[in-house]
Amino acid sequence: MAAAGAAALAAAAAAAAAARSSGAPATTAARARRLPPLLVLLAAAAAGPGAGGAARLYRAGEDAVWVLDSGSVRGATANSSAAWLVQFYSSWCGHCIGYAPTWRALAGDVRDWAAAIRVAALDCAEEENHEVCRAYDVHFYPTFRYFKAFTKEFITGENFKGPDRELQTVRRTMIDFLQNHTDGHRPPACPPLGPVRPSDILSLLDSRDGRYVAILFESNSSYVGREVILDLLPYENIVVKRALDTDKAFLEKLGVSSVPSCYLIYPNGSHGLINIGKPLRSFFSSYLKSLPDVRKKLLSVPERPNKAETPETVVWREFDRAKLYTADLESGLHYLLRVELAAHKSLAGAELRTLKDFVTVLAKLFPGRAPVRKLLETLQEWLASLPLDRIPYNAVLDLANNKMRISGIFLINHIKWVGCQGSRPEFRGYTCALWKLFHTLTVQAGAHPEALDGTGFEGDPQAVLQSIRRYVRTFFGCKECAEHFEELARESMGSVKTADQATLWLWKQHNFVNNRLAGHLSEDPKFPKVPWPSPDLCPACHEEVKGLHSWNEGQVLLFLKQHYGSGNLVDTYAEDQGDASDGGGPPGGHASPEEPRGDPRAESARPPSVLPPRPRLSEGSQLGLDGRLQSVSWAEGRREAEAVVPFLGMGFSSLDMSLCVVLYVASSLFLMMMYFFFRVRSKRWKVRHHRPSV
């Protein structure tokens, strides 16, 4: 019966989520319209030290980057008179942090191109941007997308396909992208970037229109001419064109002996070759901008889609480095289940198998509070009994959000870092929590090997590591980080033969990554990436052999087992959980804020019937999905409630109704099968025992 119920629940959840996902673009657009327009890039949900922290790799007013958000990205890129190059990034992603100076430098370098093409960024780690990044089908960070001018329908953009992401490569790809516009859809401020013919140049020599005309002669593979054309976009009284060096006789006639070279036609009709110190873009552009009467013109460039930034308020939480904090693990799970997986609209094949295996490991080994463990167990049972080979992500989200109103399960729906805080919001956060979670799983697998009995992982010392490896390779947002981890796994994970070796293997790779990232822009100066555990945390772990530092791996293993053991997990700063049926937390006791937890698999001493008081919301308020109190009118709230199931008026959700329909159909099919079975048996019995009359 339990298996049948789980299967029915799986089918119902998948069916309900599939129905919603079929209308995803409209829903996403509706949500985007309800969000406050022109938000500033706020705290990255996975990197902020507090619920209101802001992780800004790019700052409005300081950087040339156009900072977008969920309320402005669609309005900026749709039917725009300019093209856009948007970086979808995550402020917790180390590679994104390291690439930020290049992106800022690129935006500054092409600042004068804004009337034709703009360089923008959107932080997918920011909580309010989760839905829009999912709508734009962003799976990994950073993701670069081009949006052509005058695009009316919703599109996810064209992926950047350059051989690398160096500034010059991206700048040249921007030019190629502009030239790929058809004449009817080319940004009106962007002049033709193709070369002019010698006959056109001769006509320019004979004309006088009161402006300078600069002609850049260059080879076919050169980008200098097109770059100078775009550099001079905001300037008036000058026109820049480019020509190729194919007609050697024509070049000799003009006195052009090398390329690139600039031939200038003056307003009075005189013309000639100009002498430039070096045949470089910056030299050509600077010379032309300094000509008499060449000045910047007023362009009708729209205001940047940003609010004025306000100073960040960072709430620092004091913590003990020797402790493991529930808040970090639960915040990491929240981001993993509700944000990182959300990049995949549906899960099938290898992706679905990877999720099943990883959730199985989590459900069996996660040492956190009982409500979270029960949620993971419910999710694992549902996935295990799933009769489908493809499910929409919304089905997983429904279970993570407890849409079925199952008593006793709960997971916080926002970020609260404690031991994973950083000195700035973009430091540490989710990646720190993920490492802590991985270490905890390897230690728990050694301490409770019986927990994996019946899962197919029993007796396999690499089971947890391989599940982690596949998860990182398949779902982890920082693609470059995932590739590095996969290289490490490929080289040495096969040598792991025991649970202790698995624990030490992950520790070694963590230190290897710390060593590689030491001094990187993603390193928090307050928490430098030094060999871990540090001598103050574990003096016995460190030794010297002939004057050189050496690890005592036996002591390291003891430290890891103690540090990531359930007895070292404390609930300081973890939120109290109310009644799960009302969107709060489920019943179940947990350790006091200052006391370590006991055996995480022990049943709560608190009777299920005793529930904490339900939080009371003032009239005209409701609790949003982001955990914040949102003001709504009483009438609007009632309309939304009645819209769920108007003909019953009982507040059933679509998932509840889907489950009822599935169970009803299954019962009907079963009864029909039994009816036909006995009908056929009855006929066969009559034929066998019938005696014909003589």
Secondary structure, DSSP 8 states (H G I E B T S, - for coil): -HHHHHHHHHHHHHHHHHHHHTTHHHHHHHHHHHS-SS-----BTTT-SSTT----SS-BTTBSSEEE-TTTHHHHHTT-SSEEEEEEE-TT-HHHHHHHHHHHHHHHHTGGGTTTEEEEEEETTBGGGHHHHHHTT--SBSEEEEE-TT--S----EE---S---HHHHHHHHHHHHHTS-TTTS-TTS---S---HHHHHHHHH---SSEEEEEEE-TT--HHHHHHHHTTTEESEEEEEEES--HHHHHHHT--SSSEEEEE-TTS-EEE---SSSSHHHHHHHHHTSTT-EE--------S---------------TTSEEHHHHHHHHHHIIIIIGGG-SEEEHHHHHHHHHHHHHHHHH--S-HHHHHHHHHHHHHHHT---SEEEHHHHHHHHTTTT--TT----SS---STT--SSTTSSTHHHHHHHHHHHHHHHHHH-GGGGTTTT-TT-TTHHHHHHHHHHHHH-SBHHHHHHHHHHHHHHGGG--SHHHHHHHHHHHHHHHHHHHTTSTTSBTTB---SSS-TTT-GGGEEEETTEEEE-HHHHHHHHHHHTSGGGEE-TT------GGGTS--S-----TTSB---TTS--SS-TT---------TTEEE-TTS-EEE--HHHHHHHHHTTSTTT-S---HHHHHHHHHHHHHHHHHHHHHHHHHHHHHHHHHHHH-----
